[in-house]
Amino acid sequence: MVKLTQTTLYERNWSILAEKYYTSQELADGVGVSRSTIYRFLKVNHIEPIKSTGRSKLYDKQTFKRAQQELLL
């Protein structure tokens, strides 16, 4: 059994908070395509958002990198 110390819990929570999430507009701007292209990419690849906050859907860095690879020929 692993005993978690206070420091370990703090580091774990901090790494979760430090991770960057992207809106569909940020994905589009970062890749250099339109927002409708990003929506189509997400739909075709069955990619779900990591988080939803109100009307915003947030995607992780892995989704950003995948969009760059697949949309930039």
N, CA, C and O of each residue as an XYZ file, in Angstrom:
292
protein
N       0.837     -1.176      0.000
C       0.000      0.000      0.000
C       0.888      1.249      0.000
O       1.852      1.339      0.761
N       0.548      2.204     -0.862
C       1.322      3.443     -0.981
C       0.711      4.488     -0.070
O      -0.490      4.752     -0.110
N       1.563      5.075      0.750
C       1.105      6.142      1.643
C       1.401      7.485      0.981
O       2.550      7.786      0.659
N       0.367      8.280      0.782
C       0.536      9.591      0.164
C       0.819     10.635      1.235
O       0.074     10.770      2.206
N       1.878     11.349      1.045
C       2.207     12.411      1.981
C       1.518     13.696      1.534
O       0.983     13.771      0.428
N       1.537     14.683      2.385
C       0.927     15.966      2.048
C       1.599     16.574      0.821
O       0.927     17.155     -0.032
N       2.922     16.443      0.730
C       3.657     16.977     -0.417
C       3.235     16.280     -1.694
O       3.032     16.933     -2.718
N       3.100     14.970     -1.653
C       2.704     14.208     -2.832
C       1.322     14.643     -3.309
O       1.118     14.830     -4.509
N       0.386     14.803     -2.405
C      -0.952     15.249     -2.772
C      -0.916     16.646     -3.372
O      -1.621     16.924     -4.343
N      -0.107     17.520     -2.806
C       0.018     18.884     -3.318
C       0.579     18.871     -4.739
O       0.048     19.543     -5.624
N       1.645     18.113     -4.957
C       2.265     18.048     -6.283
C       1.293     17.490     -7.309
O       1.248     17.956     -8.448
N       0.529     16.509     -6.913
C      -0.439     15.893     -7.818
C      -1.528     16.897     -8.199
O      -1.876     17.014     -9.374
N      -2.058     17.608     -7.235
C      -3.091     18.604     -7.509
C      -2.533     19.748     -8.342
O      -3.223     20.261     -9.223
N      -1.314     20.151     -8.083
C      -0.714     21.243     -8.833
C      -0.531     20.859    -10.291
O      -0.767     21.683    -11.175
N      -0.116     19.625    -10.565
C       0.093     19.218    -11.953
C      -1.231     19.195    -12.714
O      -1.254     19.492    -13.908
N      -2.322     18.853    -12.056
C      -3.636     18.880    -12.693
C      -4.025     20.320    -13.026
O      -4.533     20.591    -14.114
N      -3.789     21.238    -12.098
C      -4.134     22.632    -12.326
C      -3.235     23.281    -13.370
O      -3.669     24.187    -14.082
N      -1.989     22.830    -13.469
C      -1.035     23.440    -14.382
C      -1.270     23.030    -15.834
O      -0.783     23.699    -16.746
N      -2.006     21.945    -16.065
C      -2.221     21.486    -17.431
C      -3.065     22.489    -18.206
O      -4.058     23.008    -17.695
N      -2.663     22.755    -19.433
C      -3.348     23.726    -20.286
C      -4.473     23.040    -21.042
O      -4.293     21.950    -21.584
N      -5.621     23.676    -21.074
C      -6.752     23.209    -21.855
C      -7.076     24.255    -22.910
O      -6.859     25.448    -22.695
N      -7.592     23.812    -24.046
C      -7.830     24.689    -25.189
C      -9.304     24.690    -25.579
O      -9.955     23.645    -25.581
N      -9.823     25.865    -25.906
C     -11.162     25.955    -26.480
C     -11.057     25.631    -27.967
O      -9.952     25.552    -28.505
N     -12.182     25.444    -28.629
C     -12.149     25.158    -30.063
C     -11.543     26.335    -30.833
O     -10.857     26.126    -31.834
N     -11.784     27.559    -30.383
C     -11.194     28.726    -31.047
C      -9.682     28.739    -30.884
O      -8.964     29.059    -31.831
N      -9.190     28.399    -29.707
C      -7.745     28.341    -29.483
C      -7.102     27.239    -30.320
O      -5.999     27.413    -30.837
N      -7.792     26.102    -30.454
C      -7.292     25.034    -31.329
C      -7.186     25.540    -32.758
O      -6.166     25.354    -33.421
N      -8.252     26.181    -33.224
C      -8.277     26.697    -34.600
C      -7.163     27.716    -34.827
O      -6.453     27.642    -35.829
N      -7.006     28.658    -33.912
C      -5.964     29.679    -34.042
C      -4.564     29.055    -34.002
O      -3.685     29.443    -34.772
N      -4.368     28.099    -33.112
C      -3.065     27.461    -32.962
C      -2.670     26.626    -34.169
O      -1.498     26.586    -34.544
N      -3.637     25.965    -34.773
C      -3.366     25.119    -35.934
C      -3.365     25.945    -37.218
O      -2.704     25.588    -38.193
N      -4.106     27.046    -37.212
C      -4.167     27.898    -38.398
C      -5.274     27.514    -39.358
O      -5.134     27.657    -40.573
N      -6.382     27.022    -38.805
C      -7.540     26.654    -39.616
C      -8.776     27.326    -39.019
O      -8.698     27.960    -37.967
N      -9.910     27.184    -39.693
C     -11.139     27.794    -39.182
C     -11.722     26.941    -38.046
O     -11.372     25.774    -37.876
N     -12.608     27.557    -37.290
C     -13.271     26.841    -36.200
C     -14.151     25.726    -36.740
O     -14.275     24.680    -36.103
N     -14.763     25.924    -37.899
C     -15.603     24.869    -38.478
C     -14.755     23.659    -38.878
O     -15.225     22.524    -38.795
N     -13.521     23.888    -39.307
C     -12.616     22.772    -39.616
C     -12.289     21.989    -38.351
O     -12.232     20.759    -38.375
N     -12.074     22.698    -37.249
C     -11.814     22.032    -35.966
C     -13.035     21.219    -35.546
O     -12.895     20.073    -35.120
N     -14.231     21.796    -35.662
C     -15.445     21.054    -35.296
C     -15.577     19.786    -36.130
O     -15.928     18.728    -35.607
N     -15.300     19.891    -37.414
C     -15.370     18.729    -38.303
C     -14.327     17.683    -37.897
O     -14.633     16.491    -37.855
N     -13.110     18.116    -37.601
C     -12.034     17.229    -37.152
C     -12.445     16.485    -35.880
O     -12.258     15.273    -35.775
N     -13.006     17.221    -34.914
C     -13.423     16.602    -33.649
C     -14.541     15.587    -33.871
O     -14.545     14.521    -33.256
N     -15.482     15.914    -34.742
C     -16.607     15.028    -35.004
C     -16.159     13.754    -35.730
O     -16.532     12.650    -35.332
N     -15.376     13.903    -36.774
C     -14.924     12.751    -37.563
C     -14.076     11.802    -36.722
O     -14.160     10.584    -36.884
N     -13.265     12.351    -35.829
C     -12.370     11.542    -35.000
C     -12.985     11.145    -33.654
O     -12.312     10.543    -32.817
N     -14.248     11.478    -33.448
C     -14.982     11.123    -32.214
C     -14.218     11.566    -30.963
O     -14.065     10.800    -30.011
N     -13.748     12.800    -30.980
C     -12.999     13.346    -29.847
C     -13.960     14.112    -28.941
O     -14.643     15.041    -29.373
N     -13.993     13.706    -27.699
C     -14.841     14.342    -26.694
C     -14.007     15.346    -25.894
O     -12.805     15.145    -25.718
N     -14.622     16.411    -25.414
C     -13.871     17.378    -24.598
C     -13.445     16.766    -23.266
O     -14.112     15.882    -22.729
N     -12.335     17.248    -22.755
C     -11.845     16.820    -21.442
C     -12.710     17.433    -20.345
O     -13.028     16.784    -19.348
N     -13.082     18.687    -20.546
C     -13.903     19.415    -19.578
C     -14.946     20.229    -20.320
O     -14.729     20.658    -21.454
N     -16.068     20.434    -19.672
C     -17.079     21.356    -20.180
C     -17.388     22.346    -19.071
O     -17.770     21.959    -17.966
N     -17.221     23.617    -19.374
C     -17.517     24.650    -18.390
C     -18.543     25.588    -18.997
O     -18.209     26.423    -19.837
N     -19.763     25.456    -18.584
C     -20.824     26.278    -19.159
C     -20.981     25.952    -20.634
O     -21.273     24.812    -20.996
N     -20.788     26.948    -21.482
C     -20.904     26.743    -22.928
C     -19.580     26.330    -23.565
O     -19.555     25.922    -24.726
N     -18.482     26.431    -22.817
C     -17.165     26.120    -23.371
C     -16.834     24.645    -23.207
O     -17.073     24.047    -22.158
N     -16.280     24.075    -24.264
C     -15.762     22.716    -24.215
C     -14.258     22.829    -24.312
O     -13.736     23.521    -25.185
N     -13.556     22.148    -23.415
C     -12.104     22.280    -23.342
C     -11.427     20.979    -23.745
O     -11.882     19.890    -23.395
N     -10.331     21.113    -24.488
C      -9.594     19.978    -25.019
C      -8.154     20.040    -24.519
O      -7.633     21.122    -24.248
N      -7.511     18.874    -24.397
C      -6.158     18.818    -23.854
C      -5.088     19.004    -24.932
O      -5.388     19.123    -26.120
N      -3.840     19.026    -24.482
C      -2.717     19.259    -25.381
C      -2.574     18.132    -26.405
O      -2.139     18.375    -27.530
N      -2.933     16.911    -26.030
C      -2.869     15.783    -26.955
C      -3.790     16.023    -28.156
O      -3.420     15.723    -29.291
N      -4.973     16.556    -27.913
C      -5.898     16.876    -28.996
C      -5.312     17.969    -29.883
O      -5.439     17.918    -31.106
N      -4.670     18.957    -29.265
C      -4.038     20.040    -30.017
C      -2.955     19.484    -30.946
O      -2.909     19.827    -32.127
N      -2.090     18.629    -30.410
C      -1.011     18.049    -31.215
C      -1.560     17.175    -32.335
O      -1.053     17.200    -33.456
N      -2.601     16.400    -32.029
C      -3.206     15.536    -33.049
C      -3.814     16.370    -34.178
O      -3.687     16.018    -35.350
N      -4.468     17.468    -33.825
C      -5.048     18.359    -34.837
C      -3.949     18.947    -35.721
O      -4.113     19.037    -36.938
N      -2.839     19.344    -35.117
C      -1.714     19.874    -35.888
C      -1.205     18.827    -36.883
O      -0.985     19.135    -38.055
N      -1.021     17.612    -36.423
C      -0.493     16.544    -37.284
C      -1.435     16.215    -38.437
O      -1.001     16.054    -39.578
N      -2.718     16.116    -38.133
C      -3.662     15.662    -39.146
C      -4.160     16.772    -40.074
O      -4.493     16.503    -41.228
N      -4.214     17.995    -39.595
C      -4.756     19.073    -40.405
C      -3.701     19.850    -41.176
O      -4.016     20.518    -42.161
N      -2.460     19.768    -40.739
C      -1.377     20.432    -41.456
C      -0.664     19.389    -42.305
O       0.139     18.605    -41.800
N      -0.956     19.387    -43.558
C      -0.379     18.383    -44.447
C       0.984     18.738    -44.839
O       1.622     18.000    -45.590
